[in-house]
Amino acid sequence: MEFQFKGANCLTLQTKKAKIVIDDNLKELGVASSQVKADIAIYTSKELIKNHDHGESFVIEGPGEYEISEVSVKGVAARAHIDEESAHNATVYRLAVGSTMICIVGHIFPKLSDEQLEQLGMIDILIIPVGGNGYTMDAVGAEKLIKKIDPKIVIPTHYDDKGVNYEVPQAPLDEFIKLMAVTPEKVDKLKFKTDIFPENLVVYQLERS
């Protein structure tokens, strides 16, 4: 399995059977779309899906359970970052690829209930935005949520990038890294051949490709 970071909250995940694209609203942000030839397109918010041609992709845009190309997907309703407390206009996803559990966090309010955490279960790899400034959760919110989910690997997204035209300026990744008190592993792509994970938390900084 291989992860590539495309900018904002968008990544691609290549498994043996499928190419998965996550939160591709890149055209609106001045970046080339990653939607081409995706088998599965996943969106953490319906706001991100507007004006997209998904071709033959299987689109997942909300809570529920899905099974496609040997990937099991579970969507859990969550409060969006700008929602009122009672609203749930965002979705957090757990992907099961073999025995590896991947959690995709979008622009949510940085607090999940015990019930939501139980639905997600044990997580190996967490993909989480950190840019803040009213657009998404900030470094402090992300750090608190990471402690709750307790993954083995974290991939931060949606931070300051001169190549991405955010509607609201995003905080630099350094703010999150300093708060986490870790030295990130900088890689072009993140590849996994086994389900053996490190004992201590590792943060991977993926270069935008």
Rosetta blueprint (number, residue, H / E / L):
1 M L
2 E E
3 F E
4 Q E
5 F E
6 K E
7 G E
8 A L
9 N L
10 C E
11 L E
12 T E
13 L E
14 Q E
15 T L
16 K L
17 K L
18 A L
19 K E
20 I E
21 V E
22 I E
23 D L
24 D L
25 N L
26 L H
27 K H
28 E H
29 L H
30 G L
31 V L
32 A L
33 S L
34 S L
35 Q L
36 V L
37 K L
38 A L
39 D L
40 I E
41 A E
42 I E
43 Y L
44 T L
45 S L
46 K H
47 E H
48 L H
49 I L
50 K L
51 N L
52 H L
53 D L
54 H L
55 G L
56 E L
57 S L
58 F E
59 V E
60 I E
61 E L
62 G L
63 P L
64 G E
65 E E
66 Y E
67 E E
68 I E
69 S L
70 E L
71 V E
72 S E
73 V E
74 K E
75 G E
76 V E
77 A E
78 A E
79 R L
80 A E
81 H L
82 I L
83 D L
84 E L
85 E L
86 S L
87 A L
88 H L
89 N L
90 A E
91 T E
92 V E
93 Y E
94 R E
95 L E
96 A E
97 V E
98 G L
99 S L
100 T E
101 M E
102 I E
103 C E
104 I E
105 V L
106 G L
107 H L
108 I E
109 F L
110 P L
111 K L
112 L L
113 S L
114 D H
115 E H
116 Q H
117 L H
118 E H
119 Q H
120 L H
121 G L
122 M L
123 I L
124 D L
125 I E
126 L E
127 I E
128 I E
129 P E
130 V L
131 G L
132 G L
133 N L
134 G L
135 Y L
136 T L
137 M L
138 D L
139 A H
140 V H
141 G H
142 A H
143 E H
144 K H
145 L H
146 I H
147 K H
148 K H
149 I H
150 D L
151 P L
152 K L
153 I E
154 V E
155 I E
156 P E
157 T E
158 H L
159 Y L
160 D L
161 D L
162 K L
163 G L
164 V L
165 N L
166 Y L
167 E L
168 V L
169 P L
170 Q L
171 A L
172 P L
173 L H
174 D H
175 E H
176 F H
177 I H
178 K H
179 L H
180 M H
181 A L
182 V L
183 T L
184 P L
185 E E
186 K E
187 V E
188 D L
189 K L
190 L E
191 K E
192 F L
193 K L
194 T L
195 D L
196 I L
197 F L
198 P L
199 E L
200 N L
201 L L
202 V E
203 V E
204 Y E
205 Q E
206 L E
207 E L
208 R E
209 S L
